[in-house]
Amino acid sequence: MIDFEKELEKFEPSMEVKEAEDAIKHKDLTDMMDILRQMVKEGRA
């Protein structure tokens, strides 16, 4: 059986939209275009 009191103790609110946007913007994410550009630059494509 689920113990709702225990589950509520573990609850952490999610980030606000603005905080999430800032966290995502400041990550260095590599996408496929970045990988292809690097391969072309290195002469591997």
N, C-alpha and C positions, 0 to 999 in steps of 0.2 A: 504494500500500500504506500502511496506517496505521502510523505510527511511535509505538508505545505509550509510549516514553520521553518524547517531546515532549508527548504528550497528558497524561501524568501530571504533567509540569512545570506545565501550565496549570490543573490541577485546583485548585478552591477548594471547601472543604467547605461544605455548606449550613448555614444558621442552625439552631440548636437550636430546638425547638418554642417554648420560652418566649421566646427572643429574637425569633422571628418574630411571636408574639402581641403582644409589646410594640411592635414596629415597626408593626404593623397598627393597634393601638389608638390610637397617637399620631398617625396620619395624619388629616387633615381630609378625609373623603370625603363627597361630596355624592351622595345617592341620589335616586330619582324623587320620593319623598315630600317631601324638602327643596325640590326644584324646584317641585312643586305648591303647597306652603305659601307659598313666596315669590311665586308667580304670583297666588294668591288674595289675599295681603296687598297686592300692588300693584294688584289689581283687574283683572288681565288674564285671569282664567279665567271 
